[in-house]
């Protein structure tokens, strides 16, 4: 209770003395800078012993497709000079996508969240960049076919092929329209920096149109009706940013617009922010209601016309006039990935299937990470006979508890769902899972399990198999993991450090990828943010906003972007947001 009253007094101080905000932002960002500096030093020290290529040794060529979170993280962490990295992407920069909603409203400038890809990477790794888009992958000949983004005067856009020894696919995903009529033609998306810039210009243009004379009240309200489709983190944050932009900056500059602006959020599910804790979901819905943001739950869009959108709510279809729509309903597969999946027999999937080492299934030298891929976690029950055979060292046909415990470390590494299942049931180890493992007086028996009893004990473990979310945090961790694997590939070929191969001999070269969730944020406007951190720790309000500032500043890919973002935040606090239409 004492700590709670402290936070109450802390928040009240900001309400009574707004000038404290600027002081806190400066000190918060300074803390973020220290975090970033320590992280940079730590990562450099961890990979400082890079392999040195002997004179005359041919470097292995790694082709990297994409400059998003996964590709940039791989490039930034790769620290082995035996590789030659060829980057291919239509985008010659990395964009800090979590801040795109801030770009749409001028809170942060577009150039502050991008870093040229040629500035990223270790100096001891030979890297080059081609501004082109890959349209075909040929695994049999180890080639990728690309189309230049730059048009040539003679024959249009040039097509060419690039050979590789290793291919890293990190192309990301595109917005999912669900084939709803009119979405592609009439909606704005929020996946790229260019999307955020278009939205910003459209918002200002809408206010300029609404300020023209001889407009009817009905037409003015239509022009100033902003619809957001999708109640996930991106849609919610954009709606909150737009509300702040309108109430804090635009209404005073466009007096005719006052009273005519409306923001509507359409969500097909029963709640917004369904991936967050229920406390955050309830607070967000209540806050949006107080702020006047109309949240329509259970609303499925059926068609989008030039001036109105049709949505089905509880079986009834209604038409909603609008001035601008932002579509943020999830991700879909890019055409080049669809084509590649058909080649390798994965045509019925939504994303590339990889093993736990991020290697595309059926392709030894091709890796995929980020939003374009999903890890196909091996199930325990698929390998239960092989596991039993490996653990049964004396080949007696039965398994003692001691034999199983000796193999337990490898099993938990190879099948993370085992550890998750034990935690979910609050079990300390496999002895708790095997109910026969203890006698009435609490001592362990020297039991022997047959294969059927062993299968029964592990039958529910695969219920804990989880698919990773398509987030920047997952992609960044996958990129760093794969770079570490590439750095140690030659060493681990000789001395494998992974778990025992259940189907085969020896050990895997590396430990499989394991995602570590570090928490998530949901900015809700009005300098309030919801934070959900590991350990079921939830914080909502002004104090979480300062944590958001610090984390996002520290996670910038360079000191240049870090300084630019911080200066943009300071500019907004002092001068407000820029309302020019450029």
DAJO-V147187 format. One record per backbone hydrogen bond with DSSP energy under -0.5 kcal/mol. CO is the residue of the C=O (numbers start at 1). NH is the residue of the N-H. E is the energy in kcal/mol with one decimal. If there is no record, write none. Layout:
co=CO nh=NH e=E
co=CO nh=NH e=E
//
This chain:
co=1 nh=5 e=-2.4
co=2 nh=6 e=-1.6
co=3 nh=7 e=-1.9
co=4 nh=8 e=-2.0
co=5 nh=9 e=-2.5
co=6 nh=10 e=-2.6
co=7 nh=11 e=-2.7
co=8 nh=12 e=-2.3
co=9 nh=13 e=-1.9
co=10 nh=14 e=-1.1
co=11 nh=15 e=-1.5
co=12 nh=16 e=-2.4
co=13 nh=17 e=-2.1
co=17 nh=20 e=-2.0
co=18 nh=21 e=-1.7
co=19 nh=22 e=-0.6
co=19 nh=23 e=-1.0
co=20 nh=24 e=-2.6
co=21 nh=25 e=-2.5
co=22 nh=26 e=-1.8
co=23 nh=27 e=-2.1
co=24 nh=28 e=-3.1
co=25 nh=29 e=-2.8
co=26 nh=30 e=-2.0
co=27 nh=31 e=-1.9
co=28 nh=32 e=-2.1
co=29 nh=33 e=-2.4
co=30 nh=34 e=-1.9
co=31 nh=35 e=-2.1
co=32 nh=36 e=-2.5
co=33 nh=37 e=-2.5
co=34 nh=38 e=-2.5
co=35 nh=39 e=-2.6
co=36 nh=40 e=-2.6
co=37 nh=41 e=-2.2
co=38 nh=42 e=-2.4
co=39 nh=43 e=-2.8
co=40 nh=44 e=-2.0
co=41 nh=45 e=-2.3
co=42 nh=46 e=-1.9
co=43 nh=47 e=-1.2
co=45 nh=48 e=-0.8
co=48 nh=50 e=-1.7
co=51 nh=81 e=-1.2
co=54 nh=57 e=-2.1
co=60 nh=62 e=-0.6
co=60 nh=84 e=-2.7
co=61 nh=63 e=-0.6
co=61 nh=165 e=-2.6
co=61 nh=166 e=-2.2
co=62 nh=64 e=-0.6
co=62 nh=86 e=-3.0
co=63 nh=65 e=-0.6
co=63 nh=168 e=-3.0
co=64 nh=66 e=-0.7
co=64 nh=88 e=-2.8
co=65 nh=170 e=-2.4
co=68 nh=72 e=-2.4
co=69 nh=73 e=-2.0
co=70 nh=74 e=-2.2
co=71 nh=75 e=-2.4
co=72 nh=76 e=-2.7
co=73 nh=77 e=-1.6
co=74 nh=78 e=-1.6
co=75 nh=122 e=-0.7
co=80 nh=83 e=-1.4
co=82 nh=60 e=-2.1
co=83 nh=85 e=-0.5
co=83 nh=126 e=-0.8
co=84 nh=62 e=-3.0
co=84 nh=86 e=-0.5
co=85 nh=87 e=-0.6
co=85 nh=128 e=-1.8
co=86 nh=64 e=-2.7
co=87 nh=130 e=-2.5
co=88 nh=66 e=-1.9
co=89 nh=132 e=-0.7
co=90 nh=92 e=-0.5
co=92 nh=117 e=-1.9
co=94 nh=115 e=-2.1
co=95 nh=97 e=-1.7
co=96 nh=99 e=-1.8
co=97 nh=100 e=-2.1
co=99 nh=103 e=-1.4
co=100 nh=104 e=-1.7
co=101 nh=105 e=-0.5
co=102 nh=105 e=-0.6
co=102 nh=107 e=-1.7
co=102 nh=108 e=-1.2
co=103 nh=106 e=-1.0
co=106 nh=578 e=-0.5
co=109 nh=112 e=-1.1
co=109 nh=113 e=-0.5
co=110 nh=113 e=-1.4
co=111 nh=114 e=-0.7
co=113 nh=96 e=-2.8
co=115 nh=94 e=-2.7
co=116 nh=119 e=-1.8
co=117 nh=120 e=-1.3
co=122 nh=125 e=-1.1
co=124 nh=126 e=-0.5
co=125 nh=127 e=-0.7
co=126 nh=85 e=-2.9
co=128 nh=87 e=-3.1
co=130 nh=89 e=-1.8
co=130 nh=132 e=-1.5
co=131 nh=149 e=-1.8
co=131 nh=150 e=-0.6
co=133 nh=147 e=-2.4
co=136 nh=145 e=-3.0
co=137 nh=139 e=-0.6
co=138 nh=142 e=-0.8
co=138 nh=143 e=-1.9
co=142 nh=164 e=-1.7
co=143 nh=138 e=-2.9
co=144 nh=162 e=-2.3
co=145 nh=135 e=-2.6
co=145 nh=136 e=-1.4
co=146 nh=160 e=-2.1
co=147 nh=133 e=-2.7
co=149 nh=151 e=-0.6
co=150 nh=158 e=-0.6
co=152 nh=156 e=-1.6
co=156 nh=152 e=-2.1
co=158 nh=148 e=-3.6
co=160 nh=146 e=-3.4
co=162 nh=144 e=-2.2
co=166 nh=63 e=-2.6
co=167 nh=169 e=-0.6
co=167 nh=367 e=-3.2
co=168 nh=65 e=-2.8
co=168 nh=170 e=-0.7
co=169 nh=369 e=-2.2
co=170 nh=68 e=-0.6
co=174 nh=332 e=-4.0
co=175 nh=177 e=-0.7
co=177 nh=180 e=-1.9
co=180 nh=183 e=-1.6
co=181 nh=304 e=-2.3
co=182 nh=186 e=-2.0
co=183 nh=187 e=-2.0
co=188 nh=327 e=-3.8
co=192 nh=196 e=-1.7
co=193 nh=197 e=-2.1
co=194 nh=198 e=-2.1
co=195 nh=199 e=-2.2
co=196 nh=200 e=-2.3
co=197 nh=201 e=-2.1
co=198 nh=202 e=-2.4
co=199 nh=203 e=-2.5
co=200 nh=204 e=-1.9
co=201 nh=205 e=-2.7
co=202 nh=206 e=-2.2
co=203 nh=207 e=-1.7
co=204 nh=208 e=-2.2
co=205 nh=209 e=-2.6
co=206 nh=210 e=-2.3
co=207 nh=211 e=-0.8
co=208 nh=211 e=-0.5
co=209 nh=212 e=-1.5
co=212 nh=215 e=-0.6
co=216 nh=220 e=-2.4
co=217 nh=221 e=-2.2
co=218 nh=222 e=-1.8
co=219 nh=223 e=-2.4
co=220 nh=224 e=-1.8
co=222 nh=225 e=-1.5
co=224 nh=226 e=-0.8
co=224 nh=262 e=-2.2
co=225 nh=227 e=-0.6
co=225 nh=323 e=-3.0
co=225 nh=324 e=-1.5
co=226 nh=264 e=-2.6
co=227 nh=229 e=-0.5
co=227 nh=326 e=-2.5
co=228 nh=230 e=-0.6
co=228 nh=266 e=-2.9
co=229 nh=328 e=-2.9
co=231 nh=273 e=-3.2
co=232 nh=236 e=-2.6
co=233 nh=237 e=-2.4
co=234 nh=238 e=-2.4
co=235 nh=239 e=-2.2
co=236 nh=240 e=-2.2
co=237 nh=241 e=-2.7
co=238 nh=242 e=-2.9
co=239 nh=243 e=-2.1
co=240 nh=244 e=-2.1
co=241 nh=245 e=-2.5
co=242 nh=246 e=-2.5
co=243 nh=247 e=-2.7
co=244 nh=248 e=-2.7
co=245 nh=249 e=-1.5
co=245 nh=250 e=-2.2
co=246 nh=251 e=-2.5
co=249 nh=253 e=-0.8
co=250 nh=253 e=-0.5
co=250 nh=254 e=-2.2
co=254 nh=257 e=-1.5
co=254 nh=258 e=-0.5
co=255 nh=258 e=-1.0
co=257 nh=260 e=-2.4
co=257 nh=261 e=-0.8
co=262 nh=226 e=-2.8
co=263 nh=294 e=-2.4
co=264 nh=228 e=-3.1
co=264 nh=266 e=-0.5
co=265 nh=296 e=-2.9
co=266 nh=230 e=-3.2
co=267 nh=298 e=-1.0
co=267 nh=299 e=-2.2
co=269 nh=298 e=-2.1
co=273 nh=276 e=-1.8
co=277 nh=280 e=-0.7
co=277 nh=281 e=-2.0
co=278 nh=282 e=-2.5
co=279 nh=283 e=-2.0
co=280 nh=284 e=-2.7
co=281 nh=285 e=-2.2
co=282 nh=286 e=-2.3
co=283 nh=287 e=-2.7
co=284 nh=288 e=-2.5
co=285 nh=289 e=-1.8
co=286 nh=290 e=-2.2
co=287 nh=291 e=-2.5
co=288 nh=292 e=-0.6
co=288 nh=293 e=-2.5
co=289 nh=292 e=-0.7
co=292 nh=294 e=-0.6
co=293 nh=295 e=-0.8
co=294 nh=265 e=-3.0
co=294 nh=296 e=-0.7
co=295 nh=297 e=-0.7
co=296 nh=267 e=-2.4
co=296 nh=299 e=-0.6
co=298 nh=300 e=-0.6
co=298 nh=314 e=-0.7
co=299 nh=301 e=-0.5
co=300 nh=312 e=-3.4
co=303 nh=310 e=-3.1
co=307 nh=322 e=-2.1
co=308 nh=305 e=-2.9
co=309 nh=320 e=-3.0
co=310 nh=302 e=-2.6
co=310 nh=303 e=-1.3
co=311 nh=313 e=-0.6
co=311 nh=318 e=-2.7
co=312 nh=300 e=-2.3
co=313 nh=316 e=-1.9
co=316 nh=313 e=-3.1
co=316 nh=318 e=-0.5
co=318 nh=311 e=-2.4
co=319 nh=321 e=-0.5
co=320 nh=309 e=-2.6
co=324 nh=227 e=-2.8
co=325 nh=188 e=-2.8
co=325 nh=327 e=-0.5
co=326 nh=229 e=-2.8
co=326 nh=328 e=-0.6
co=327 nh=190 e=-0.5
co=328 nh=232 e=-0.5
co=330 nh=176 e=-1.6
co=332 nh=174 e=-2.2
co=334 nh=337 e=-0.5
co=334 nh=338 e=-2.2
co=335 nh=339 e=-2.6
co=336 nh=340 e=-1.9
co=337 nh=341 e=-2.6
co=338 nh=342 e=-1.8
co=339 nh=343 e=-1.5
co=340 nh=344 e=-1.5
co=341 nh=346 e=-3.7
co=342 nh=345 e=-0.9
co=346 nh=349 e=-1.8
co=352 nh=374 e=-3.1
co=353 nh=361 e=-2.2
co=354 nh=376 e=-3.3
co=355 nh=358 e=-1.8
co=356 nh=513 e=-3.1
co=358 nh=368 e=-2.0
co=359 nh=355 e=-2.4
co=360 nh=363 e=-2.4
co=363 nh=366 e=-0.9
co=365 nh=167 e=-2.3
co=366 nh=360 e=-2.4
co=367 nh=169 e=-3.5
co=369 nh=372 e=-0.6
co=370 nh=373 e=-1.5
co=372 nh=352 e=-2.4
co=374 nh=354 e=-2.2
co=375 nh=377 e=-1.4
co=379 nh=382 e=-0.6
co=379 nh=383 e=-0.8
co=380 nh=383 e=-1.1
co=383 nh=387 e=-2.9
co=384 nh=388 e=-2.3
co=385 nh=389 e=-2.2
co=386 nh=390 e=-2.4
co=387 nh=391 e=-2.5
co=388 nh=392 e=-1.9
co=391 nh=393 e=-1.9
co=392 nh=395 e=-1.2
co=398 nh=400 e=-0.5
co=399 nh=449 e=-3.0
co=400 nh=404 e=-2.1
co=401 nh=405 e=-2.4
co=402 nh=406 e=-1.8
co=403 nh=407 e=-1.0
co=404 nh=407 e=-0.5
co=404 nh=408 e=-0.6
co=405 nh=408 e=-0.7
co=407 nh=411 e=-2.0
co=408 nh=412 e=-2.6
co=409 nh=413 e=-1.8
co=410 nh=414 e=-2.6
co=411 nh=415 e=-2.7
co=415 nh=418 e=-2.0
co=415 nh=419 e=-0.6
co=416 nh=420 e=-1.9
co=417 nh=421 e=-2.3
co=418 nh=422 e=-2.2
co=419 nh=423 e=-2.2
co=420 nh=424 e=-2.5
co=421 nh=425 e=-1.7
co=422 nh=427 e=-3.6
co=423 nh=426 e=-1.2
co=429 nh=432 e=-1.0
co=429 nh=433 e=-0.9
co=430 nh=434 e=-2.1
co=433 nh=435 e=-1.1
co=434 nh=437 e=-2.4
co=435 nh=438 e=-0.9
co=437 nh=445 e=-1.2
co=439 nh=442 e=-1.6
co=443 nh=439 e=-2.7
co=445 nh=447 e=-1.6
co=447 nh=401 e=-0.8
co=449 nh=399 e=-2.4
co=450 nh=454 e=-2.3
co=451 nh=455 e=-2.4
co=452 nh=456 e=-2.0
co=453 nh=457 e=-1.9
co=454 nh=458 e=-1.4
co=456 nh=459 e=-0.8
co=458 nh=461 e=-1.1
co=460 nh=463 e=-1.3
co=461 nh=464 e=-1.9
co=462 nh=465 e=-1.5
co=469 nh=471 e=-1.7
co=471 nh=475 e=-2.1
co=472 nh=476 e=-2.6
co=473 nh=477 e=-1.8
co=474 nh=478 e=-2.3
co=475 nh=479 e=-2.3
co=476 nh=480 e=-2.1
co=477 nh=481 e=-2.2
co=478 nh=482 e=-2.6
co=479 nh=483 e=-2.0
co=480 nh=484 e=-1.8
co=481 nh=485 e=-2.0
co=482 nh=486 e=-2.4
co=483 nh=487 e=-2.3
co=484 nh=488 e=-1.6
co=486 nh=489 e=-0.9
co=488 nh=492 e=-2.8
co=489 nh=493 e=-1.3
co=490 nh=494 e=-1.0
co=491 nh=495 e=-2.3
co=499 nh=508 e=-2.6
co=500 nh=502 e=-0.7
co=502 nh=504 e=-0.7
co=506 nh=501 e=-2.5
co=508 nh=498 e=-2.3
co=509 nh=497 e=-2.4
co=515 nh=517 e=-0.6
co=520 nh=532 e=-2.7
co=522 nh=530 e=-2.0
co=525 nh=528 e=-0.8
co=528 nh=524 e=-2.7
co=528 nh=525 e=-0.5
co=529 nh=541 e=-1.7
co=530 nh=522 e=-2.2
co=531 nh=533 e=-0.5
co=531 nh=539 e=-2.5
co=532 nh=520 e=-2.3
co=533 nh=537 e=-1.5
co=536 nh=538 e=-0.6
co=537 nh=533 e=-3.0
co=539 nh=531 e=-3.4
co=541 nh=529 e=-2.0
co=541 nh=545 e=-0.8
co=542 nh=545 e=-0.5
co=542 nh=546 e=-1.2
co=543 nh=547 e=-1.2
co=544 nh=548 e=-2.3
co=545 nh=549 e=-2.4
co=546 nh=550 e=-2.2
co=547 nh=551 e=-2.7
co=548 nh=552 e=-2.5
co=549 nh=553 e=-2.0
co=550 nh=554 e=-2.2
co=551 nh=555 e=-1.8
co=553 nh=556 e=-1.0
co=558 nh=562 e=-1.8
co=559 nh=563 e=-2.3
co=560 nh=564 e=-2.1
co=561 nh=565 e=-2.7
co=562 nh=566 e=-2.2
co=563 nh=567 e=-2.4
co=564 nh=568 e=-2.0
co=565 nh=569 e=-2.2
co=566 nh=570 e=-2.3
co=567 nh=571 e=-2.6
co=568 nh=572 e=-2.3
co=569 nh=573 e=-2.1
co=570 nh=574 e=-2.0
co=571 nh=575 e=-3.4
co=571 nh=576 e=-0.7
co=572 nh=576 e=-1.4
//
